[in-house]
């Protein structure tokens, strides 16, 4: 089989998978309108998944789950440049814990959801992979992002969060001119 034939076959396979998923998605939420174009269908599918992930990570249950994990393990971390061996085990636990929670919730909301397919969609849209959803997903795949999340949590817990005083100006309403 030639490379062109293989690529065409792969594209058809992906396209039929997306169309099948779109049909299921349409059943899930009748308010969505889809184009017959495979590219637009994939974009709609991608946007739907991102929207659901955003809903999940903004939910109080997810926030409490993440905060509990960070609180439980933050005492192991420090702000030095050294990356201790025990950080890796905690990072792997975090990945498993959060990814498992996300996938379970997504499967309930979108029964056809597939993480490998979604990751492939992200790779095809690097310019769209910005925002809170992708920052959180990035913390699952990148140790440095996870460590920054943990250090940020420690700073916030100790009251050393970012200083926002310079962003706010207070003046009296009864000023004389």
Secondary structure as GFF3:
##gff-version 3
##sequence-region A 1 177
A	DSSP	alpha_helix	3	28	.	.	.	ID=ss1
A	DSSP	alpha_helix	38	58	.	.	.	ID=ss2
A	DSSP	alpha_helix	60	73	.	.	.	ID=ss3
A	DSSP	three_ten_helix	74	76	.	.	.	ID=ss4
A	DSSP	alpha_helix	85	109	.	.	.	ID=ss5
A	DSSP	alpha_helix	115	124	.	.	.	ID=ss6
A	DSSP	three_ten_helix	126	128	.	.	.	ID=ss7
A	DSSP	alpha_helix	132	141	.	.	.	ID=ss8
A	DSSP	alpha_helix	143	157	.	.	.	ID=ss9
A	DSSP	three_ten_helix	165	167	.	.	.	ID=ss10
###
